[in-house]
């Protein structure tokens, strides 16, 4: 029974995570297929996803630094969600253009509608980045010394994401009956409703900030003199490189194999995609977010990253041998290892090493490494690979490459652990020698 007890102080935070992920899932989940329906090539889609996270390079440190200094997390938190709600309204009224053939890349970038849609989605995505920073920082403050339990809070976001994914997929298919193209208006409306409800919930969350704590810049800089911290940020960047292949391109891959091998699945392909995302959440993310504190506590943060790399290698290989979009569904169970466990390990480690008062700053640096560097690189790489080699060959290449990265990561971690142990032994010997000398001098 202990596993199912809910801390009353965290109930509102759990509801927030539920609505937060539910609000962004409809748009981000189907964005790649929305772009393809507009006639954009894999290269254009890849470039869009490359540029989407880049404003986060500025937003994260600015928001993290300001809220740490002026202790205004709740105000900024609510303001971000209000802006995102307004952007959802704008998306509802942007015409949903469609093209039967793929347009020339040079022509696409001359279209005003392309830039209007791109700028609106970019601002919405920037809001997601800032909101994620605030919610994770607030969550870590609530957890105090039990930061390894972050995944148990974030798991409720997976429930919201999985629940809304099915509704979104079914709604798009239902509203598109008898039409040549999919009608994506329902997903914008669903996103707006979830964001509005989330604003109300956020106003009820009591954010406690210690006014007396001050961020000492030298303490933050000192962290980056440690090789273990530098290695951690490298693994986070590589984690970010791999995520877009799942987030942005799997739906495109499902539609491609449906066109080639199983055209009979086209009328309900959005429902299949929604179910796939729900399995990612309920079958993968939720149990691993919930169990992440136990796993991280027993195997450590770095070994959790090793499991993540193994999971990605297996997942990419399975994608490369599938010819029916329905068979993607059981593969999505691996999302627990490839995302939930890895993200929990990344967030809790950043909170663990953060100097007092710099919690928001460290979460901002984590987000910058993941979404500001890793995800754009992965998005660009994905657009290039899928356009050049196709989905099946690309996933085979990725599987082998990630397996090699996993071997390197395990080797590096072992060397760091050995180096750290030797360094600690040397420090103890120096301390012992120093004390002996001091005592001898005193006697003399």
N, C-alpha and C positions, 0 to 999 in steps of 0.2 A: 504493500500500500504506500510505502514511503516514496516510491518512484512517481506516484501520481498526485502527490501533494503539491499545491500551488501556493507560492509565496504571494500573499495578498498585495504586498507593496509593488510587486512586479506585474500584476494583472494588466494594468493599463499599458505597460510597456509591451506586453505580449500582444494585446489588441492592436497597438500601433504597428508592430511588425507585421501582423496579419494584413492590415489595411494597406500598409506601405508597399509590400510586395504585390498585393492584389492590384494596386493602382498602376504599377509600372509594367506588370506582366503583359497585359493586352497589347500595348504599343510595342515594347521591345521584343516580345516573343514573335510577333508577326511582321516586324519591320522589314526584314530581308525580303520576304515574299511580296510585301507591299511595293517595295522598290523595284523588284523584278517585273511585277504586273504593270508598272509604269513604263516598262521598256528599257530599263537601265541594265547595262552589262555587268558581269561579275567584277570587272575592274572598277566601274563607277560605284557599285555597292561596297566593294572593299575600301575605296577611298573615303566614302561617306563614313563608314565605321571606323576608319583610321582617324578622321578629324573629330568625330563626336566627343571622344574623351579629352581632347587636347586643352579645352578651356579649364578642365580640372587641374591642370598644372598650376594655374594661377588661383583658382577658386579654393582649393584645399588649404594651401598655406595661409591664404588671406583670412578665410573663415576660421580656420583652426587657431591662428594667431590672435585674431580680434576677440574671439569668444573666450580664449584662455586669459587674455589680458583684462578685458572689460567685464567678464562674467555675465554674458548676455546670451547664453546658449538657448534658453527657451524662446526668447524673442526672435532670434535668427531662425530657429527651428520652425516656428509657426509661419514666419514671413516667407520662407522657402516654399512651404506647402501651398500658401495662398497664390504665389506666382505660378507654381506648377498647375494649379486648378485653372487659372486664367489661360495658360498655354493649351490646356486640354480643350477649352472652349474654342480657341483659334483653330485647332486641328479639325474640329467637327465641321467648320465652315470652309476649309480649304478643299476645293474640288478634287474628287478622287479620280484623277485621270488614269487611263489604261491604254495599252498598245499591244496589238497582236504580234508585232515583230520587234526585235531588239533595235533600239535607235543607235545611231552613231554617237560615240562618246563626245566628239567635238560639238555636235548639235545639242546634246543634252545640256551642256553647261551654258548654253545661250538662252535657255528657257527661263523666264521669270518665275513660273510655277515651281520649277525645280529648286530655285534659290529660296523661295518663300517656304516651301515644305522643309528644306534642309535646315534653314535658320531656326524655324520653330522647333523642330525635333532636337536640334543641337542645344537650344536653350532649355528644353524640357530635360534632356539628358544631363545638362550641367546642374539643374536643380536636383536630380537624383543623386549626383555625386556629392553635392553639399549636404543634402538631407541624410545620406548614408553616414557621412562623417559625424554629423550631429547625433544621430540616433545611436551609433556605436559608442561614441564618447559618453553620452548620457547613460547608456547601458552599463559601461564599465564602471562608472561612478557609483551606480546603484549596487553593483556586485561587490565592490570593495576588494577584500582579500580573496574572494572566490571568483576571480576573473576567468578561470578555466570553465566556468559554467555558462559562459557566453552562448555557446551553441544551443543550450536548452531554451534560451530566450529567442534566438534567431530561428529556431525550428518552427515557431508559430508563423513566421513569414513564409516558410515553405508550405504550410497548410493553406494560407491565403492564396499563394501563387498557384498551387495545384488546383484549388477549388475554382478559381477564376479562369484558369486555363481551359478547363472543359466547357464552362459557360461561354467563353469567348469563341472557341472553335465552333461549337454548335450554333451560336448566334450568327456568326458570319456565314456558315453554310445555309442556315434557314433564311436569312435575309437575301441570299444570293440565288434562291431558287428561280429557275427560268431565265437567268441572266448569263451572259457570256463571260462575265468577270465577277470576281468576288467583291462583295460590298463590305468594306471594313468600318463603316460608320459605327456599328455597335461597340467596337473595342474602344473608341474614343469616349463614348458615353459612359461605358463601364469604368474607365480610368478616372473620369471626372467625378463620378459618384463616390468612388473609393477615396479620392483625395479630399473631397468635401467632408466626408465622415471622419477622416483622419485628422483634419484640422480641429474638429471638436474634441477628439480624444486627446490631442496634444495639449490643448488648453487645460486639461485636467491633470496632466502629469506634473508632479512636483519635482522640479530640478533643483537639487541641493548642490551649491557650489561653495567651496571653501575660499573665502575672500582673502584669507591670510597667506595662502600659498602663492608664491611667485615663481615664474619660470626663470631659471638661470641658464642662459644660452650656452655657457661653457659646459654645463652638465649634458646638454643634448649633443654638442659637438664631440664630447669625450666618448660617447657611445660609438661613434663611427671610427674610433681608433681600434676597436675590437674586431678581430677577424670573424668571429662568430656572428656578429651583427651584420657585417658586410655580406657574409655568405647568406644570411637570412633574407636580406633584401634582394639578392640575386635570385634566390629560389622564388621569391614573390613575383619578381619580374617575369620569370619563365612561366610561372603559374598563370600570370596575366596573358602571356603570349598564346597559351593553349586554350584559354576560355572562349575566345571568339569563334573558334572552329565549332564549338557546341552551340553557343548563344545565337550566332548569326547565320551559320551556313548549313546546319543540319536540316532545317526546314526546306531550304533550297535543294539540298541533296534528296530529300524525300520526294519532292515534286518532280525532280529529274528522273528518278528511277520509276516513279509512277507513270510518267509520260512514255518511258522506254519499254518497261516490262509489264505494267499493270494499269492501263488507262481506265479500267473500270472503277478504280479507286478515286478518280478525280472529283466526282461530285461530292464526296464526303472527306476530301483530303484534309480540310481544316479541322474537322472533328478528330481525325487520326492524329494530327499535329497537337491538338489540345490535349488529347489523352496521353501522348508522348510526354508533354511537359508536366502533366499531372503525375505520371509515373516517376519522372525525375524528382518531383517534390515529395510525394507520399511514399514511394518505394525506395527512394535514395536519400534525398536531403533530410527529410524529417527524422528518420531513425538515426542518421549519423550526426545531425546537429544535436539531437537529444543525448546520444551516447558519446559525443566528442570529448566531454570533460573526462570521462572514464578512460577513453583511449589515449588522450594526450597525457593524462596523469601517469599512465603506465608505460607508454613507449616514448614519450617526449615529442616536442614540436618538430624536430628535424626528421625523425623517423615517420612522422605523419606525412610530411612532404614526400618522403620516399614512396609511401603507399599511393599517394596521389599520382606520381609519375607512372607507376606500374599500372594504375587504373586507366590513365589516359592511353598508354600503349595498347592495352587490351581493347579499349573502347574503339580506338581508331582502326585497329585491325578488323574488328567485327563489322564496322561500317563498310569496310572495303570489300567484304564478301557477301553483303546483303543485296538482293535484287527486288525485294518487296517491301514497301514502306511500313507494312504492318509489323515486319520482323525487327524494325527499329525499336519497338516498344519494350521488349525485355532488356535490350542493351541499356536503356535509360536508367535502369536500376543502379548502374555504376556511378551515377551522378553523386551519390552519397560520399564515395571515396574521392572522386575527381573534383568536387566542389565543396560540399558541406564540411568535411573533415579538414581539408586544406585551408578553407577560409577561417574556420574556427581557430585552427592552430596559428594562422597569421595574425588574427586580431588579438587573441589572448597573449601571444608572445610580445606584440607591440605594447600592450598595456602593462605587461610584466616588467619590461625593461625601461618604461617611461619614468624619467625623473619626476618628483612631486611637482604638480602644477603644469606639467607638459603633456598631459594625457591626450588633449585634443591635437597637439602638435604631432605626437607620434602616430596617432590614427591618421592624421593628414598625410604624413610621410608614407605610411603603409598604402593609403589610397593612391598616392601619386605613383608609387612603384608599380602597383597592380593595374590601375586604370589609366594612369597618365603615361606610362612607358610600355608596360607589357601588352595591354589590350590593343593600343594603336598599332604596335608592331605586328601582333598576331592578325589583326584585321587586314592590314596591308598585305601581309604574307599570304593569307587565305585568298584574298581577291586575285592575287597574281597566280597562285598555284592552281586554283580551280579553273581559271580562265586558260591557263597554259596546258595543264595536264589532265583536267577533268577531275571529278570527285573521287572516283574509285582509286586511280593511281595516286592521287594526292594523299588519301587516307593511308595507303600502304607506306608511302614515304614517311609520313608523319609518325606512324606506329614504330618504325625502325629507329627514327631519329629520337623519339621520346625515350625509348628503351635505352639508347646509348646515354642520354642525359641522366637517366636514373642511375646507371652504373657510376657515372662521374660524380653525381651528387652524393651517393653513399660513400664513395672513396674519399671525397673531400671532407665529409662529416667525420669520418674515422680519423683522418689526419688532424682535423681541428681538435677533436676530443683528446687525441694523444698529445698534441702540442699544449693544450690547456692544462692537462695533468702535469706535464713536465714543468710548465711555467709555475704552477702552484707549488710543486715540490721545491723548485729553486727559490721561490719567495719565502717558503718556510725555513729552508736552510740558511738564507741570508738573515732572516729574522733571528734564528737561533744563534748564528755566528755573531751578529751584532750585539745581542744580549750578553754573550759570553765575554766579548771584548770589553763591554761597558763594566761588567762585574769585575773583571781582572784589573781594569784601570782603577776602579774604586778601591780594590784591595791594595794595589801598589801605592 
